[in-house]
Amino acid sequence: MEIERKSCVDKRKNEVEIERLKRFVYDRDELEVRTQKLSSLVDELDEEALNSETRIFKALADSNRLKIVKLLKEGELCACELTIALSSSQSTVSHHLSVLKNAGLIKERKEGKWSYFRLSEGAVIEILKQAKLLHRK
């Protein structure tokens, strides 16, 4: 029932938005083409993927977490080494590591009482490279 209601609300919202588009595009053929293209683009958006991507970007939006990722780019480090490198408390570093881990950016390996962290994939390094390229422009 709730899903049906949400679908009806979304459909009505799209109709209202298309009416708004008519104010900007006067040619009917052009309006039809643009409406179909826009509808197709919106339909392709995957909410679950968007939420996951948002979590990743939010995790990287903190300078301490970004420092951790850059430090891990050189290889695996234990939590105590990250605490020293960031000059932060163990609890603060633990929180940042938890956020990065939940976003899927890092992996943890336990060895006795020690926790070691590494980047989860090469894609994380690629994100950093792309950010650097954007910064240079």
C-alpha positions in Angstrom: 0.0 0.0 0.0 2.8 2.4 1.0 4.8 1.6 -2.2 1.7 2.2 -4.4 1.1 5.6 -2.7 4.7 6.6 -3.1 4.6 5.6 -6.8 1.5 7.7 -7.3 3.1 10.7 -5.6 6.2 10.3 -7.7 4.2 10.1 -10.9 2.2 13.2 -10.0 5.4 15.0 -9.2 6.9 14.1 -12.6 3.7 15.4 -14.3 4.1 18.7 -12.5 7.7 18.9 -13.4 6.9 18.2 -17.1 4.4 21.1 -16.9 7.2 23.3 -15.7 9.4 22.2 -18.5 6.8 23.3 -21.0 7.4 26.9 -19.9 11.0 26.7 -21.1 10.6 24.6 -24.3 8.1 26.0 -26.7 8.5 23.6 -29.6 6.3 20.5 -29.0 8.6 18.1 -30.8 11.6 19.4 -28.8 9.6 19.1 -25.6 8.7 15.5 -26.4 12.3 14.6 -27.1 13.5 16.4 -24.0 10.8 14.9 -21.8 11.6 11.3 -23.0 15.3 11.8 -22.5 14.8 13.3 -19.0 12.4 10.5 -18.0 14.9 7.9 -19.2 17.7 9.5 -17.3 15.7 9.7 -14.1 14.5 6.0 -14.5 18.2 4.9 -14.7 19.0 6.4 -11.3 19.5 3.6 -8.8 18.6 4.9 -5.3 20.5 2.1 -3.5 23.7 2.9 -5.6 23.2 6.6 -4.9 23.0 6.0 -1.1 26.2 3.9 -1.3 28.0 6.5 -3.3 26.9 9.2 -0.9 28.2 7.2 2.0 31.6 7.0 0.2 31.8 10.7 -0.5 30.7 11.6 3.0 33.4 9.4 4.4 36.1 11.1 2.3 34.8 14.6 3.1 36.5 14.6 6.4 40.2 15.7 6.4 41.3 13.2 9.0 39.6 10.3 7.1 41.2 11.5 3.9 44.6 11.6 5.7 44.0 8.0 6.8 43.2 6.9 3.2 46.3 8.6 1.9 48.5 7.0 4.6 47.0 3.6 3.7 47.8 4.2 0.1 51.4 3.3 0.9 50.3 0.0 2.6 48.9 -1.6 5.7 49.1 0.2 9.0 48.0 -0.7 12.5 45.6 1.5 14.4 48.3 2.6 16.8 50.4 3.9 13.9 47.5 5.8 12.5 46.9 7.3 16.0 50.5 8.5 16.1 50.4 9.8 12.5 47.2 11.8 13.1 48.2 13.0 16.6 44.7 12.0 17.7 43.2 9.9 20.5 42.6 6.2 19.9 38.8 6.7 20.2 38.8 9.5 17.5 40.9 7.4 15.1 38.7 4.4 15.8 35.6 6.4 14.9 37.2 7.5 11.6 38.3 4.0 10.8 34.7 2.8 11.5 33.3 5.3 9.1 35.8 4.4 6.4 35.2 0.7 6.9 31.4 1.1 6.8 31.8 3.0 3.5 33.8 0.0 2.1 36.9 2.1 1.6 39.2 0.1 4.0 39.5 -3.4 5.3 40.6 -4.6 8.7 42.7 -7.6 9.6 43.1 -8.6 13.3 46.3 -10.2 14.6 45.9 -10.9 18.3 45.1 -7.6 20.0 46.3 -5.6 17.0 44.1 -4.3 14.2 45.7 -3.6 10.8 44.0 -1.6 8.1 44.5 -1.4 4.3 42.6 0.1 1.4 39.9 -2.2 0.2 40.5 -1.8 -3.6 42.6 0.0 -6.2 39.5 2.1 -7.0 40.1 4.1 -3.8 43.5 5.1 -5.2 41.8 6.0 -8.5 39.4 8.3 -6.6 42.3 10.1 -5.1 44.0 10.5 -8.4 40.9 11.9 -10.0 40.4 14.3 -7.1 44.0 15.5 -7.6 43.4 16.0 -11.3 40.3 18.1 -10.6 42.2 20.2 -8.1 44.8 21.1 -10.7 42.2 22.5 -13.1 
